[in-house]
Amino acid sequence: MTTQTSSSEPPTTSETPDKNEQTYACSCHCGSVTFDVTLSPPLAEQTVMECNCSICRRAGYLLVFPPKKAVVFSPDSLPRLSRYQFNTKQIDHLFCGHCGSSLGIDFREFRSRGYGISVRAFNNVDLETLQYQKGDGKAKIPPYTDLSGVQWALDHSQSTKQAEEAV
C-alpha cells in the first residue's frame, strides 16, 4: 500500500473512454444494491482518496472519482439505495437502506465531479495493493453538529440521562 499526502483536490478519472479501462462489479454487504463501475485507467493505476473529514472517516470511504456515465446501478437496486445529506446538503452520501453499507457520494451538480465511489464496495479487490492519497477534508469541511442539544448539555456538566431529558 502506497500513501501520499496532499492538500490538492482528489484525482478524477478520465472522461474519455480508453482501451485501458476495466469494469468492476460492486455491491453493498447484503447484495441488495449492486452496480458496475468502469475506471480508466483501471483501479491498480488509480490513486484512491482517503479523506479525514468526519463523514468519510465514519463511513470508511476510500474513494475513486468516476464520471456519472461510468457508474451503472442495476434497476432493482435503485429503490434500495438510500441517501444522506448534512451541512450544505449539496451532495448525497449513498448507502444501502437494508444493511447500511456506505457506498459512496453522489456529487450531483456540486463540482460536476460525478461520483465518489468507495473501493470498499468493489467485489474481489485487495485494498492492500492500492495506492492512496490522504485528503485533508477535515480542514475544509466543518464536522457534523449535534443539533439535539444532548452534546450541549453534556458540555455543561449534565449527565447523559439529564441531557436526554432536557431535550
C-alpha positions in Angstrom: 0.0 0.0 0.0 1.4 3.4 -1.0 0.2 6.6 0.7 0.7 10.1 -0.5 -0.2 13.2 1.4 -1.7 16.1 -0.5 -3.9 19.1 0.2 -4.9 19.2 -3.5 -8.3 18.2 -4.9 -8.9 14.5 -5.3 -7.8 12.9 -8.6 -10.5 12.4 -11.2 -11.0 9.5 -13.6 -10.7 10.3 -17.3 -14.0 11.4 -19.0 -12.9 9.9 -22.3 -13.2 6.1 -23.0 -9.9 4.4 -23.2 -8.7 0.9 -24.2 -7.0 0.9 -20.8 -10.3 0.6 -18.8 -11.8 -2.0 -16.6 -15.3 -2.6 -15.3 -15.8 -3.7 -11.7 -18.8 -5.4 -10.1 -19.7 -3.6 -6.8 -22.3 -4.2 -4.1 -23.3 -3.5 -0.5 -22.7 -6.1 2.2 -26.1 -7.8 1.8 -26.2 -7.6 -2.0 -29.4 -5.6 -2.2 -27.6 -2.8 -4.0 -25.4 -3.8 -7.0 -23.7 -1.7 -9.6 -20.8 -1.6 -12.0 -18.1 0.9 -12.1 -15.8 1.4 -15.2 -12.5 3.0 -14.4 -10.0 4.4 -16.9 -7.2 3.7 -16.1 -8.0 0.6 -14.1 -8.1 0.6 -10.3 -4.5 -0.7 -10.0 -3.4 2.5 -11.7 -5.7 4.9 -9.8 -4.9 6.9 -6.7 -7.5 6.2 -4.1 -8.5 9.2 -1.8 -8.5 8.6 1.9 -10.2 11.7 3.4 -10.1 12.6 7.1 -13.3 14.6 7.2 -16.0 13.5 9.7 -18.3 11.7 7.2 -15.5 10.0 5.2 -13.9 8.7 8.4 -17.1 7.4 9.9 -18.3 5.9 6.6 -14.9 4.3 6.0 -14.7 5.8 2.5 -11.8 5.0 0.2 -12.8 6.9 -2.9 -12.2 6.9 -6.6 -14.0 9.5 -8.7 -15.6 8.1 -11.9 -17.9 10.2 -14.1 -21.6 9.6 -13.8 -21.8 7.6 -17.0 -19.2 5.1 -15.7 -21.4 4.1 -12.8 -24.4 1.9 -13.6 -26.8 0.8 -10.8 -28.9 -2.3 -11.5 -32.5 -1.1 -11.9 -33.8 -3.3 -9.0 -31.1 -1.7 -6.7 -32.3 1.9 -7.1 -35.3 1.5 -4.7 -32.9 0.1 -2.0 -30.4 2.9 -2.4 -30.7 5.4 0.4 -29.2 8.9 0.6 -28.0 11.1 3.5 -27.2 14.8 3.4 -25.7 17.1 6.0 -24.1 20.5 6.3 -24.8 22.4 3.0 -26.9 19.5 1.6 -25.2 19.8 -1.8 -24.2 16.2 -2.1 -25.8 12.8 -1.3 -24.0 10.1 0.6 -25.2 6.8 -0.8 -25.8 3.7 1.4 -27.8 0.5 1.3 -31.2 1.1 3.0 -31.2 -2.6 4.1 -27.7 -3.3 5.5 -26.4 0.2 5.9 -23.2 -0.2 3.9 -21.6 3.1 2.8 -21.2 3.0 -1.0 -20.0 6.5 -1.9 -21.0 10.0 -2.8 -23.3 11.5 -5.5 -21.8 15.0 -6.1 -25.0 15.8 -8.1 -24.2 19.2 -9.6 -21.6 20.2 -7.0 -18.2 20.5 -8.7 -19.8 18.4 -11.6 -17.5 15.6 -10.5 -19.9 12.7 -10.8 -19.5 10.2 -8.1 -17.0 9.3 -5.4 -17.3 5.6 -5.1 -15.8 3.7 -2.2 -13.5 0.9 -3.4 -14.6 -1.0 -0.3 -17.8 -1.7 -2.3 -15.8 -3.2 -5.2 -16.1 -7.0 -5.2 -12.8 -9.1 -5.0 -10.4 -6.2 -4.7 -7.3 -6.4 -2.5 -7.2 -3.0 -0.7 -3.6 -3.6 0.4 -2.4 -3.4 -3.2 -3.8 0.1 -4.0 -2.2 3.5 -3.9 -3.7 6.1 -1.6 -3.6 9.8 -1.3 -4.5 11.5 2.0 -7.1 14.2 1.7 -7.5 16.9 4.4 -11.3 17.4 4.2 -11.3 18.0 8.0 -9.6 21.4 7.4 -12.2 22.2 4.6 -15.5 20.8 5.8 -16.9 21.6 9.3 -17.8 18.4 11.2 -21.4 17.4 11.7 -23.0 19.3 14.6 -25.3 17.7 17.1 -28.5 19.7 16.9 -30.4 17.6 19.5 -29.0 19.6 22.5 -27.5 16.4 24.1 -23.9 17.4 23.4 -24.5 21.0 24.8 -26.0 19.5 28.0 -23.0 17.2 28.3 -20.6 20.0 27.7 -22.3 21.9 30.5 -21.8 19.1 33.1 -25.1 17.4 32.9 -25.2 13.6 33.0 -26.3 11.7 29.9 -29.7 10.9 31.4 -30.2 14.6 32.4 -29.1 15.7 28.9 -31.5 13.4 27.2 -34.3 14.5 29.5 -33.5 18.2 28.8 -34.3 17.9 25.0 
